[in-house]
């Protein structure tokens, strides 16, 4: 996969505890790169509350970043997908790569969600959930989001048939 080779699936080259957000042009070439510990996604808006502010927004079938449109972006490094509020969040197991091509969100290459621009919502492809907000955080920062006395690790590929409704709903 050209995308994975371009950025390195292991997130090599990034500083420890930092994830790398990369925008890719139509030929899948990495063009713009940002580093952060936390990328927030609210509908079709990517932002970071500390270093970057507004990063990109989804428009016309692509991600608009600093006046240019990119069909794909990736977030590499040891990172986790998180839903919910601090200390009561659902946090995924660490992944090495999250990517979005058009409207499809992938975790380590597996499609897990689709963005609906008209509704400004994400729809799970494997889990039957819909959500508006999520975060992709460095694995090092993920421990601050979950109560370590009762960890709930979210695996984007498994549907927890016996989980409580609050454990599979992202609308907290």
C-alpha positions as CSV (number, residue, x, y, z in Angstrom):
1,X,0.0,0.0,0.0
2,X,1.6,3.3,-1.1
3,X,0.0,5.3,1.7
4,X,1.4,3.0,4.4
5,X,4.8,2.8,2.8
6,X,5.0,6.6,2.5
7,X,4.4,7.2,6.2
8,X,5.6,4.0,7.7
9,X,3.0,1.8,9.5
10,X,4.9,1.8,12.7
11,X,4.9,5.6,12.9
12,X,8.7,5.6,12.7
13,X,10.2,9.1,12.5
14,X,7.8,10.6,15.0
15,X,8.9,11.7,18.4
16,X,7.8,9.4,21.3
17,X,4.3,10.3,22.5
18,X,3.5,12.2,19.4
19,X,1.3,11.3,16.4
20,X,1.7,12.5,12.9
21,X,-1.1,13.8,10.8
22,X,-0.3,13.7,7.0
23,X,-2.4,15.0,4.1
24,X,-2.0,13.2,0.8
25,X,-2.4,14.6,-2.7
26,X,-4.4,12.7,-5.4
27,X,-1.3,10.6,-6.3
28,X,-1.1,9.5,-2.7
29,X,2.1,11.6,-2.1
30,X,2.4,12.9,1.5
31,X,2.3,16.7,1.2
32,X,1.5,18.5,4.5
33,X,2.5,17.0,7.9
34,X,1.6,18.1,11.4
35,X,2.5,16.6,14.8
36,X,0.4,16.5,17.9
37,X,-0.6,14.3,20.8
38,X,-4.4,14.8,20.2
39,X,-6.4,15.2,17.1
40,X,-10.1,15.9,17.6
41,X,-12.7,15.2,15.0
42,X,-16.1,16.8,15.2
43,X,-18.2,15.8,12.2
44,X,-16.2,16.9,9.2
45,X,-13.8,19.2,11.2
46,X,-10.3,18.3,12.4
47,X,-8.9,20.4,15.2
48,X,-6.4,20.5,18.0
49,X,-7.0,22.6,21.1
50,X,-3.3,23.2,21.9
51,X,-0.9,23.5,19.0
52,X,-2.9,23.9,15.8
53,X,-6.5,25.1,16.4
54,X,-8.6,24.4,13.2
55,X,-6.7,21.9,11.1
56,X,-9.0,20.9,8.3
57,X,-12.6,20.5,7.3
58,X,-14.4,18.2,4.9
59,X,-15.8,19.9,1.8
60,X,-16.5,18.9,-1.8
61,X,-15.4,15.3,-1.1
62,X,-12.0,16.2,0.2
63,X,-10.2,17.5,3.3
64,X,-9.4,21.3,3.1
65,X,-6.3,22.2,4.9
66,X,-4.7,25.7,4.5
67,X,-6.6,26.4,1.3
68,X,-5.8,23.2,-0.5
69,X,-8.0,20.1,-0.9
70,X,-6.6,16.6,-0.1
71,X,-8.5,13.3,-0.9
72,X,-6.8,11.4,1.9
73,X,-5.1,11.9,5.3
74,X,-3.4,9.6,7.7
75,X,-2.6,9.6,11.4
76,X,0.4,7.5,12.3
77,X,2.3,6.6,15.4
78,X,1.1,4.6,18.4
79,X,-2.4,6.1,18.8
80,X,-5.9,5.2,20.1
81,X,-9.4,6.1,19.0
82,X,-11.3,7.6,21.9
83,X,-15.0,8.4,22.5
84,X,-16.6,10.2,25.4
85,X,-15.4,12.6,28.0
86,X,-12.2,12.5,30.1
87,X,-12.0,9.8,32.8
88,X,-15.1,8.2,31.3
89,X,-14.0,7.5,27.8
90,X,-14.0,4.4,25.6
91,X,-10.5,4.0,24.3
92,X,-9.4,1.6,21.5
93,X,-6.4,-0.6,21.7
94,X,-3.3,1.1,20.3
95,X,-3.1,1.2,16.5
96,X,-0.2,2.3,14.3
97,X,-2.3,3.9,11.6
98,X,-5.7,5.6,11.2
99,X,-6.5,6.9,7.7
100,X,-9.3,8.7,6.0
101,X,-9.7,8.4,2.2
102,X,-12.7,10.5,1.1
103,X,-15.3,9.7,3.6
104,X,-14.0,6.3,4.9
105,X,-12.2,6.0,8.2
106,X,-9.8,3.0,8.5
107,X,-7.9,1.6,11.5
108,X,-4.8,-0.3,10.4
109,X,-6.3,-0.6,6.9
110,X,-9.7,-1.9,8.0
111,X,-12.7,0.3,7.1
112,X,-14.5,1.1,10.4
113,X,-16.7,4.2,9.6
114,X,-18.1,6.3,6.9
115,X,-18.7,10.1,7.2
116,X,-22.0,11.4,6.0
117,X,-21.4,15.0,5.0
118,X,-25.2,15.9,4.9
119,X,-25.8,14.7,8.5
120,X,-22.3,15.7,9.7
121,X,-22.1,12.3,11.4
122,X,-19.9,9.2,11.3
123,X,-21.6,5.8,10.9
124,X,-19.9,2.7,12.1
125,X,-19.4,0.0,9.4
126,X,-18.6,-2.8,11.8
127,X,-20.3,-1.6,15.0
128,X,-23.9,-0.3,14.7
129,X,-23.2,3.1,16.1
130,X,-23.4,6.7,14.9
131,X,-21.4,9.5,16.4
132,X,-20.3,13.1,15.8
133,X,-17.2,13.4,17.8
134,X,-14.1,11.3,18.4
135,X,-10.4,11.8,19.2
136,X,-7.3,10.2,18.0
137,X,-4.7,10.5,20.7
138,X,-1.2,9.2,21.2
139,X,-1.1,6.0,23.1
140,X,1.0,7.7,25.8
141,X,-1.8,10.3,26.3
142,X,-4.7,7.7,26.2
143,X,-4.2,6.7,29.9
144,X,-5.4,10.2,30.9
145,X,-8.7,9.6,29.2
146,X,-9.8,6.4,31.0
147,X,-10.3,5.5,34.6
148,X,-7.6,2.9,35.1
149,X,-9.5,1.2,37.9
150,X,-12.1,0.1,35.4
151,X,-10.6,0.1,31.9
152,X,-12.8,-0.5,28.9
153,X,-10.7,-1.2,25.8
154,X,-12.5,-0.7,22.6
155,X,-11.6,-2.9,19.6
156,X,-13.0,-1.4,16.4
157,X,-13.3,-4.8,14.8
158,X,-15.3,-6.6,17.5
159,X,-18.9,-5.9,18.3
160,X,-19.5,-6.5,22.1
161,X,-22.8,-8.4,22.0
162,X,-22.9,-8.6,25.8
163,X,-21.7,-5.0,26.5
164,X,-24.0,-2.5,28.2
165,X,-25.7,0.0,25.9
166,X,-23.6,2.8,27.4
167,X,-20.5,0.9,26.5
168,X,-21.3,0.8,22.8
169,X,-22.9,4.2,22.4
170,X,-20.8,7.2,21.8
171,X,-23.5,9.7,22.6
172,X,-22.6,10.4,26.2
